[in-house]
Amino acid sequence: MTIPLLTGVALTQSVWLSRVNLWGARPDLMLLVVLVWAVVRGVDEGLMWGFVGGLVVDLLSGGPLGATPLALLAVALLAGQPWGQGLGSSVARLLFLALVGVVVYHLVLLIVLASMGYRVDWGFALMRVAGPSALLNAILAPFVRQPLAWLERRTRREGFAL
């Protein structure tokens, strides 16, 4: 059930959301799904979703294979940790994790691209893409949380296998 769900998320992101651009910001549905799943279900399942979802995204994109799973694994590892429990309400924690998670995601992608020989304009990428994207995706995170919280409750006992 995980693979069809993450494939649908990747297709939605690649086909419809790739056209959305608000002052350099783009909604990243796969990143939000992985981040929220790691928050509600834990680091282990977040890592699994990040790896599988990242591979599907990479197969649909023209980027280097493996870059997106690596970036999503970093986000899942960050979001699945219990250290943020004292940040206040679950919404405040989710907003904070989304802000930080998007920046980490972009940093990992940029490091991978630079290490593979791609020319990276760090200032532009961080200030004009990662920054606005962090704000937009933090705003969208609570809306992604609602259906995933429902899914988590529905699949709590049996787990959510591939």
ChimeraX attribute file (.defattr): number of C-alpha atoms within 10 A of each C-alpha:
attribute: neighborCount
match mode: 1-to-1
recipient: residues
	/A:1	8
	/A:2	14
	/A:3	14
	/A:4	11
	/A:5	13
	/A:6	22
	/A:7	19
	/A:8	15
	/A:9	19
	/A:10	26
	/A:11	17
	/A:12	15
	/A:13	20
	/A:14	17
	/A:15	10
	/A:16	10
	/A:17	15
	/A:18	13
	/A:19	11
	/A:20	12
	/A:21	12
	/A:22	12
	/A:23	10
	/A:24	16
	/A:25	18
	/A:26	21
	/A:27	24
	/A:28	22
	/A:29	19
	/A:30	26
	/A:31	28
	/A:32	25
	/A:33	23
	/A:34	28
	/A:35	35
	/A:36	27
	/A:37	27
	/A:38	25
	/A:39	26
	/A:40	18
	/A:41	19
	/A:42	18
	/A:43	23
	/A:44	14
	/A:45	20
	/A:46	27
	/A:47	26
	/A:48	20
	/A:49	28
	/A:50	30
	/A:51	21
	/A:52	21
	/A:53	29
	/A:54	27
	/A:55	22
	/A:56	23
	/A:57	25
	/A:58	18
	/A:59	15
	/A:60	16
	/A:61	13
	/A:62	8
	/A:63	13
	/A:64	13
	/A:65	16
	/A:66	17
	/A:67	20
	/A:68	29
	/A:69	24
	/A:70	20
	/A:71	25
	/A:72	33
	/A:73	26
	/A:74	19
	/A:75	30
	/A:76	32
	/A:77	19
	/A:78	22
	/A:79	29
	/A:80	24
	/A:81	13
	/A:82	11
	/A:83	9
	/A:84	17
	/A:85	11
	/A:86	9
	/A:87	12
	/A:88	10
	/A:89	10
	/A:90	15
	/A:91	13
	/A:92	14
	/A:93	17
	/A:94	24
	/A:95	20
	/A:96	16
	/A:97	23
	/A:98	28
	/A:99	22
	/A:100	17
	/A:101	27
	/A:102	27
	/A:103	21
	/A:104	19
	/A:105	23
	/A:106	21
	/A:107	17
	/A:108	20
	/A:109	21
	/A:110	21
	/A:111	15
	/A:112	18
	/A:113	16
	/A:114	14
	/A:115	11
	/A:116	10
	/A:117	8
	/A:118	11
	/A:119	10
	/A:120	13
	/A:121	10
	/A:122	13
	/A:123	10
	/A:124	12
	/A:125	15
	/A:126	16
	/A:127	12
	/A:128	14
	/A:129	19
	/A:130	23
	/A:131	18
	/A:132	21
	/A:133	26
	/A:134	27
	/A:135	19
	/A:136	20
	/A:137	24
	/A:138	22
	/A:139	16
	/A:140	17
	/A:141	24
	/A:142	19
	/A:143	12
	/A:144	17
	/A:145	20
	/A:146	12
	/A:147	12
	/A:148	17
	/A:149	16
	/A:150	11
	/A:151	13
	/A:152	16
	/A:153	12
	/A:154	12
	/A:155	12
	/A:156	11
	/A:157	8
	/A:158	7
	/A:159	11
	/A:160	14
	/A:161	10
	/A:162	11
